Amino acid sequence: MVAVLAVLVTGCGTRLPQSAFDTTPPGGSPVPATTTPDGKNSDVGVTASTIKLGLIVSKTSPLGAETFSGPMYGAQASIAALNSSGGVNGRHIDLVVCDDGATGAGNRRCVTKLIQDDKVFAFVGNSIYDYAGASYVDDHGVPDVGGQPISTAYDQYRHLWSIYGSSAPRDGTVGWNGKLYGGTEVYRLFATMLGVKTAGVVAYNQPDSLRFANLTASALQLEGYTVVREQVDFAMPSWSAAAIDMRSRGVDIVFDALDSAGNVSLCDAMDAAGLKVKAKAVTVQAWNESVRDDYRSAPNCRNALYATATTRNYMDTDNATIARFRTEMQAAFPEREDKMSMWELEGWGGAKWLADAMASCGDSLTRKCVETYMSRPEGYDAGGAFTPRNFTVRPAPVGTDHNCLFAARWSDSADGGHGAWVTVTPGKEAACFDVPNVAYTP
């Protein structure tokens, strides 16, 4: 559950000083660039004809094989297409995948194997439940590009570059002296778009769940909502009582700090209690096609599901970049056509981000060059798949920000009755708002 909650709020962008691109491990010696026989500069994991990359995924997980594996499939499809078109400046990409079993010990094993034994140049598309090896990656100066910030590691270490960008210093401390910040644009969007005024916030009686519920409630109140708090027991949750109470108090939109199973149970209870809302909000992780089956016993709630993200809807194939993503996914994994997700698109975009960074280096491919590209102030948008994001370091964002996001609603009648996520932001583009920031302790 902590992993599900951790991805709900992400930072905006940062720029590191040039000294941050020294790849000398603390207490160690610099890893020098070498020269291949044909005169090309290279680095660890790079030859004249190949680049070795690593990817760590928590696929074998108590939460299910699909929970964290989406970015892996997206990255693999992107790299397969890149290799078929000649690789990066003539170098073929060799991607080594390690399943860490969703444990800290397994993660440390994968990190050590990929860095010490496989000698990878960089990581790409990581989706890790417990990133216990993050400090080891950082100490060895290995770029980790496009990973999902399931833990706080991507807001802590300078060589970790999350898929969402970050404006935190990443100097060894999480965020700004242990605090992170999130804007209220999601709540502004729903109020503007649907006219909702009374929000239910459902959480477990568990510290991480309550912490995120408190953040959600504070942000909602800043946006003028009346907030109805519901707390359920983690071991024996009374979903019905929560749904009935929200119905009696006029709740018209529901947010939560629950895991995926809890969301399904809550929706079942909402349908059973006759609680019909204008929106049941879910996160980018739940923006996938499994809702078709997961919520099969709660059709009213299912058709009220709204998801938000800073990534374009993976179903909007009238966009050229999304069409390319779907074509490359179909070529690599035709069996996954009904298992698509936003995390697959983000894994695909993360691999493209690293590929573009490597391509910028020309023949002289080094980790320092890649991280110089990653630190540019220009926002990266993966060809329009993302809202622009960067890594420009900023002071703690205590004022307001101009934040943009996409939103979609699940509709059973869309796609000829097969069901689909339908983009609801105007023109299928991102909606933007000037909103305040809310501080929280992860």
C-alpha positions as CSV (number, residue, x, y, z in Angstrom):
1,M,0.0,0.0,0.0
2,V,2.8,2.4,0.8
3,A,4.1,2.0,-2.8
4,V,0.7,2.9,-4.2
5,L,0.5,6.0,-2.0
6,A,4.0,7.2,-2.7
7,V,3.4,7.9,-6.4
8,L,0.5,10.2,-5.8
9,V,2.5,13.4,-5.4
10,T,5.6,14.2,-7.5
11,G,7.9,17.2,-7.8
12,C,8.5,19.5,-10.7
13,G,12.1,19.9,-12.0
14,T,15.7,20.7,-10.9
15,R,19.1,21.8,-12.1
16,L,22.3,20.5,-10.4
17,P,25.6,22.3,-10.2
18,Q,28.3,21.0,-12.6
19,S,30.1,19.4,-9.6
20,A,27.2,17.1,-9.2
21,F,28.3,15.2,-12.3
22,D,31.5,13.9,-10.9
23,T,31.1,10.1,-11.1
24,T,33.7,9.5,-8.3
25,P,32.2,7.3,-5.7
26,P,32.6,8.8,-2.2
27,G,36.0,7.6,-0.9
28,G,36.8,6.0,-4.3
29,S,38.6,6.8,-7.5
30,P,37.1,8.3,-10.6
31,V,35.9,5.9,-13.3
32,P,37.8,7.2,-16.4
33,A,36.4,7.3,-19.9
34,T,38.2,4.9,-22.2
35,T,38.8,4.8,-25.9
36,T,37.6,2.0,-28.1
37,P,39.8,0.7,-31.0
38,D,37.9,2.9,-33.5
39,G,38.7,6.0,-31.4
40,K,35.3,6.5,-29.8
41,N,35.3,7.6,-26.1
42,S,33.2,5.3,-23.9
43,D,32.4,4.6,-20.3
44,V,31.5,1.6,-18.2
45,G,29.1,-0.7,-20.2
46,V,29.9,1.0,-23.5
47,T,31.8,-0.5,-26.4
48,A,32.2,0.7,-30.0
49,S,29.0,-1.2,-31.0
50,T,27.0,-1.8,-27.8
51,I,25.5,-0.1,-24.7
52,K,24.6,-2.2,-21.7
53,L,21.6,-1.0,-19.6
54,G,20.0,-2.4,-16.5
55,L,16.3,-2.4,-15.4
56,I,15.1,-3.5,-12.0
57,V,11.4,-4.5,-11.6
58,S,9.5,-5.7,-8.6
59,K,7.5,-8.2,-10.8
60,T,7.4,-11.1,-8.4
61,S,5.4,-9.3,-5.7
62,P,2.6,-10.1,-3.2
63,L,0.6,-7.4,-4.9
64,G,0.7,-9.3,-8.2
65,A,2.9,-9.5,-11.3
66,E,1.1,-6.6,-13.1
67,T,1.4,-4.1,-10.2
68,F,4.9,-2.9,-10.9
69,S,5.8,-4.4,-14.3
70,G,4.2,-1.8,-16.6
71,P,7.3,0.4,-17.0
72,M,9.4,-2.6,-17.8
73,Y,7.2,-3.5,-20.8
74,G,7.2,0.0,-22.0
75,A,10.9,0.4,-21.8
76,Q,11.5,-2.9,-23.5
77,A,9.2,-2.0,-26.4
78,S,11.0,1.4,-26.8
79,I,14.4,-0.2,-26.8
80,A,13.4,-2.9,-29.2
81,A,12.1,-0.3,-31.7
82,L,15.3,1.8,-31.2
83,N,17.5,-1.2,-31.9
84,S,15.5,-2.1,-35.0
85,S,16.3,1.4,-36.4
86,G,20.0,1.2,-35.7
87,G,20.3,1.9,-31.9
88,V,22.0,5.0,-30.5
89,N,24.6,6.5,-32.9
90,G,25.1,3.0,-34.3
91,R,25.4,1.3,-30.9
92,H,23.0,-1.6,-30.1
93,I,21.3,-1.5,-26.7
94,D,21.6,-4.6,-24.5
95,L,19.0,-4.4,-21.8
96,V,19.5,-6.7,-18.7
97,V,16.4,-7.1,-16.5
98,C,16.5,-8.1,-12.9
99,D,13.4,-9.0,-10.8
100,D,14.1,-8.1,-7.2
101,G,11.0,-9.9,-5.8
102,A,9.7,-6.7,-4.1
103,T,12.2,-7.1,-1.2
104,G,15.0,-4.9,0.0
105,A,17.4,-7.8,0.0
106,G,16.4,-8.7,-3.5
107,N,16.9,-5.1,-4.6
108,R,20.4,-5.0,-3.2
109,R,21.1,-8.2,-5.0
110,C,19.9,-6.8,-8.3
111,V,21.8,-3.6,-7.9
112,T,25.1,-5.3,-7.0
113,K,24.7,-7.8,-9.9
114,L,23.9,-5.2,-12.5
115,I,26.7,-2.8,-11.4
116,Q,29.5,-5.1,-10.4
117,D,28.9,-8.2,-12.6
118,D,27.0,-6.9,-15.7
119,K,28.7,-3.5,-15.5
120,V,25.7,-1.6,-16.9
121,F,26.2,2.0,-18.2
122,A,22.9,3.2,-16.7
123,F,19.5,2.1,-15.4
124,V,16.2,2.8,-17.2
125,G,12.6,2.3,-16.5
126,N,13.0,1.0,-12.9
127,S,9.8,0.2,-11.0
128,I,10.9,-0.8,-7.5
129,Y,8.8,-1.5,-4.4
130,D,11.7,-1.2,-2.0
131,Y,14.7,0.6,-3.5
132,A,17.1,-0.5,-0.7
133,G,20.1,-0.3,-3.1
134,A,19.5,3.3,-4.1
135,S,22.5,4.7,-2.2
136,Y,24.7,2.1,-3.8
137,V,23.6,3.2,-7.2
138,D,24.3,6.8,-6.3
139,D,27.6,6.1,-4.7
140,H,28.8,4.4,-7.9
141,G,27.6,7.3,-10.1
142,V,25.3,5.2,-12.2
143,P,22.6,7.2,-13.9
144,D,19.1,5.9,-13.1
145,V,16.8,7.5,-15.7
146,G,13.0,7.4,-15.9
147,G,12.3,5.4,-12.8
148,Q,8.9,5.4,-11.0
149,P,9.3,7.3,-7.7
150,I,7.5,4.6,-5.7
151,S,9.9,5.4,-2.8
152,T,11.5,8.7,-1.8
153,A,14.9,7.7,-3.3
154,Y,14.3,9.8,-6.5
155,D,13.9,12.9,-4.3
156,Q,17.0,12.1,-2.4
157,Y,19.9,11.0,-4.6
158,R,21.7,13.1,-7.3
159,H,22.2,10.3,-9.9
160,L,18.5,9.2,-9.8
161,W,16.3,10.9,-12.3
162,S,12.6,10.1,-11.9
163,I,10.1,10.0,-14.7
164,Y,8.4,13.1,-13.3
165,G,11.4,15.3,-12.9
166,S,12.2,16.9,-9.5
167,S,13.0,20.4,-8.2
168,A,14.4,19.0,-4.9
169,P,18.2,19.4,-4.2
170,R,18.7,15.6,-4.2
171,D,21.7,16.1,-1.9
172,G,21.2,13.0,0.2
173,T,18.2,14.3,2.2
174,V,14.7,13.7,1.0
175,G,13.2,16.8,-0.6
176,W,13.8,20.0,1.3
177,N,15.0,19.0,4.7
178,G,12.8,16.0,4.8
179,K,9.7,17.7,3.3
180,L,8.1,17.3,-0.1
181,Y,5.4,19.5,-1.7
182,G,2.4,18.9,-3.9
183,G,0.1,21.3,-5.7
184,T,-3.7,21.4,-5.5
185,E,-4.3,21.2,-9.3
186,V,-6.2,17.9,-9.2
187,Y,-8.8,19.3,-6.8
188,R,-9.0,22.6,-8.7
189,L,-9.6,20.6,-11.9
190,F,-12.5,18.6,-10.5
191,A,-14.1,21.6,-8.9
192,T,-13.9,23.5,-12.2
193,M,-14.9,20.7,-14.5
194,L,-17.6,18.9,-12.4
195,G,-18.7,21.5,-9.9
196,V,-18.1,19.2,-7.0
197,K,-18.1,20.7,-3.5
198,T,-18.2,17.9,-0.9
199,A,-15.3,15.4,-0.9
200,G,-15.1,12.1,0.9
201,V,-11.5,11.1,1.9
202,V,-11.2,7.4,2.9
203,A,-8.2,6.0,4.7
204,Y,-7.0,3.0,6.7
205,N,-6.1,3.5,10.4
206,Q,-2.5,3.0,9.4
207,P,0.2,5.7,9.6
208,D,1.1,6.0,5.9
209,S,-2.5,5.9,4.8
210,L,-3.5,8.6,7.3
211,R,-0.5,10.8,6.4
212,F,-1.6,10.9,2.8
213,A,-5.3,11.3,3.8
214,N,-4.3,14.3,5.9
215,L,-2.4,15.8,2.9
216,T,-5.4,15.2,0.6
217,A,-7.8,16.8,3.1
218,S,-5.6,19.9,3.6
219,A,-5.3,20.4,-0.2
220,L,-9.1,20.0,-0.6
221,Q,-9.8,22.5,2.1
222,L,-7.5,25.0,0.4
223,E,-9.6,24.6,-2.7
224,G,-12.8,25.3,-0.8
225,Y,-14.2,21.8,-0.5
226,T,-16.2,20.5,2.5
227,V,-14.3,17.4,3.5
228,V,-15.8,14.3,5.0
229,R,-13.2,12.0,6.6
230,E,-13.8,8.2,6.7
231,Q,-11.4,5.9,8.5
232,V,-11.6,2.1,8.2
233,D,-9.8,-0.6,10.1
234,F,-6.9,-2.0,8.1
235,A,-7.5,-5.6,9.3
236,M,-11.3,-5.6,9.3
237,P,-12.5,-2.6,7.2
238,S,-16.2,-1.6,7.3
239,W,-16.6,-0.3,3.8
240,S,-20.4,-0.3,4.0
241,A,-20.4,2.1,7.1
242,A,-18.1,4.5,5.2
243,A,-20.2,4.4,2.1
244,I,-23.5,4.9,4.0
245,D,-22.1,7.8,6.0
246,M,-20.8,9.6,2.9
247,R,-24.2,9.2,1.2
248,S,-25.9,10.7,4.2
249,R,-23.5,13.7,4.2
250,G,-23.9,14.6,0.5
251,V,-20.5,13.5,-0.8
252,D,-20.3,14.1,-4.5
253,I,-16.6,13.1,-5.1
254,V,-14.5,10.5,-3.4
255,F,-10.7,10.5,-2.9
256,D,-8.8,7.9,-0.9
257,A,-5.5,6.7,0.6
258,L,-6.0,3.0,-0.1
259,D,-4.4,0.2,-2.0
260,S,-5.9,-1.2,-5.2
261,A,-7.9,-3.9,-3.4
262,G,-9.3,-1.3,-1.0
263,N,-10.4,0.8,-3.9
264,V,-12.3,-2.1,-5.4
265,S,-13.9,-2.9,-2.1
266,L,-14.9,0.7,-1.5
267,C,-16.5,0.9,-4.9
268,D,-18.5,-2.3,-4.3
269,A,-19.8,-0.8,-1.0
270,M,-20.6,2.5,-2.7
271,D,-22.7,0.7,-5.3
272,A,-24.4,-1.4,-2.7
273,A,-25.2,1.7,-0.5
274,G,-26.6,3.6,-3.5
275,L,-23.9,6.2,-3.2
276,K,-23.7,7.8,-6.7
277,V,-21.0,10.4,-7.0
278,K,-19.9,12.6,-9.9
279,A,-16.3,11.2,-9.6
280,K,-14.3,8.5,-7.8
281,A,-10.7,9.7,-8.2
282,V,-7.9,7.2,-8.8
283,T,-4.2,7.7,-9.4
284,V,-2.1,7.3,-12.5
285,Q,-1.1,3.8,-11.3
286,A,-4.8,2.8,-11.6
287,W,-5.1,4.4,-15.1
288,N,-5.1,1.0,-16.8
289,E,-7.4,-1.5,-18.5
290,S,-7.7,-3.8,-15.5
291,V,-10.6,-1.7,-14.2
292,R,-12.8,-3.4,-16.7
293,D,-12.5,-6.6,-14.7
294,D,-11.5,-5.3,-11.2
295,Y,-14.6,-3.2,-10.8
296,R,-17.0,-5.6,-12.6
297,S,-19.3,-5.9,-9.6
298,A,-19.6,-2.1,-9.2
299,P,-20.6,-0.6,-12.6
300,N,-21.9,2.7,-11.2
301,C,-18.6,3.4,-9.4
302,R,-16.6,2.1,-12.4
303,N,-18.2,4.6,-14.7
304,A,-17.5,7.4,-12.2
305,L,-13.7,6.6,-12.1
306,Y,-11.5,9.6,-13.0
307,A,-7.8,9.4,-13.3
308,T,-5.3,12.3,-13.5
309,A,-1.6,12.4,-14.6
310,T,1.0,14.6,-16.1
311,T,1.2,12.1,-18.9
312,R,-1.1,12.0,-22.0
313,N,-3.8,9.3,-22.1
314,Y,-2.3,6.2,-23.6
315,M,-5.5,5.5,-25.5
316,D,-5.4,8.8,-27.5
317,T,-4.0,7.3,-30.6
318,D,-5.0,10.3,-32.7
319,N,-1.8,11.9,-31.2
320,A,1.2,10.9,-33.3
321,T,3.4,10.1,-30.3
322,I,0.8,7.9,-28.6
323,A,0.2,6.1,-31.9
324,R,3.9,5.4,-32.1
325,F,3.9,4.1,-28.6
326,R,1.0,1.8,-29.3
327,T,2.6,0.5,-32.5
328,E,5.9,-0.3,-30.8
329,M,4.0,-2.0,-27.9
330,Q,2.0,-4.0,-30.4
331,A,5.2,-5.1,-32.2
332,A,6.9,-6.1,-28.9
333,F,4.0,-7.5,-26.9
334,P,0.9,-8.2,-29.0
335,E,-0.5,-10.2,-26.1
336,R,-0.7,-7.1,-23.9
337,E,-3.2,-5.2,-26.0
338,D,-5.9,-5.4,-23.2
339,K,-3.3,-4.9,-20.4
340,M,-2.1,-1.5,-21.4
341,S,-1.5,1.2,-18.8
342,M,-0.2,4.7,-18.2
343,W,2.9,3.2,-16.5
344,E,3.7,1.3,-19.7
345,L,3.6,4.7,-21.5
346,E,5.8,6.2,-18.9
347,G,8.3,3.4,-19.1
348,W,8.4,3.9,-22.9
349,G,8.9,7.6,-22.4
350,G,11.7,7.1,-19.8
351,A,13.6,4.9,-22.3
352,K,13.2,7.5,-24.9
353,W,14.5,10.1,-22.5
354,L,17.7,8.1,-21.8
355,A,18.1,7.4,-25.5
356,D,17.8,11.1,-26.4
357,A,20.4,11.9,-23.6
358,M,22.8,9.2,-25.0
359,A,22.3,10.4,-28.6
360,S,23.3,13.9,-27.6
361,C,26.7,12.6,-26.6
362,G,27.6,11.5,-30.1
363,D,30.5,9.0,-30.3
364,S,31.8,10.1,-26.8
365,L,29.2,8.4,-24.7
366,T,29.8,8.9,-21.0
367,R,27.7,9.0,-17.9
368,K,28.8,12.6,-17.3
369,C,27.5,13.6,-20.7
370,V,24.1,11.9,-20.1
371,E,23.7,13.6,-16.8
372,T,24.6,17.0,-18.3
373,Y,21.7,16.4,-20.7
374,M,19.4,15.4,-17.9
375,S,20.2,18.5,-16.0
376,R,19.2,20.9,-18.8
377,P,16.7,23.6,-17.8
378,E,14.6,22.8,-20.9
379,G,11.6,20.7,-20.1
380,Y,11.5,17.2,-21.6
381,D,8.1,16.0,-23.0
382,A,9.0,12.7,-24.8
383,G,7.6,14.0,-28.1
384,G,4.5,15.4,-26.5
385,A,3.6,12.3,-24.3
386,F,4.4,14.2,-21.1
387,T,3.9,17.7,-19.8
388,P,7.4,19.2,-19.8
389,R,9.6,18.2,-16.9
390,N,13.2,18.9,-15.8
391,F,15.5,18.8,-12.8
392,T,16.0,22.5,-12.1
393,V,16.7,22.9,-8.4
394,R,14.5,25.4,-6.6
395,P,14.0,26.7,-3.1
396,A,11.2,24.9,-1.2
397,P,8.0,25.7,-3.3
398,V,6.1,27.5,-0.6
399,G,4.2,29.8,-2.9
400,T,2.1,29.0,-6.0
401,D,3.0,27.0,-9.1
402,H,1.6,26.8,-12.6
403,N,0.8,23.1,-12.9
404,C,-0.7,21.2,-15.8
405,L,-2.4,17.8,-15.9
406,F,-4.4,15.4,-18.1
407,A,-7.6,13.7,-16.9
408,A,-9.7,10.9,-18.2
409,R,-12.9,9.1,-17.2
410,W,-13.7,5.4,-17.6
411,S,-16.7,4.7,-19.8
412,D,-18.1,1.3,-20.5
413,S,-19.8,2.5,-23.7
414,A,-16.6,3.8,-25.2
415,D,-14.6,1.9,-27.9
416,G,-17.7,0.3,-29.3
417,G,-18.8,-1.0,-25.9
418,H,-15.5,-2.5,-25.0
419,G,-14.8,0.2,-22.5
420,A,-12.0,2.8,-22.5
421,W,-10.5,5.8,-20.7
422,V,-11.9,8.9,-22.3
423,T,-9.8,12.1,-22.0
424,V,-11.9,14.9,-20.5
425,T,-9.5,17.8,-20.4
426,P,-10.3,20.3,-23.2
427,G,-9.0,19.3,-26.7
428,K,-7.4,16.2,-25.1
429,E,-4.6,18.5,-23.9
430,A,-3.4,19.3,-20.4
431,A,-5.4,21.7,-18.3
432,C,-3.2,24.2,-16.4
433,F,-3.8,26.1,-13.1
434,D,-2.0,28.5,-10.8
435,V,-2.3,26.7,-7.5
436,P,-0.8,26.7,-4.0
437,N,1.6,24.0,-2.7
438,V,1.0,21.8,0.3
439,A,4.0,20.5,2.3
440,Y,4.1,16.9,3.6
441,T,6.5,14.6,5.3
442,P,6.8,11.3,3.4
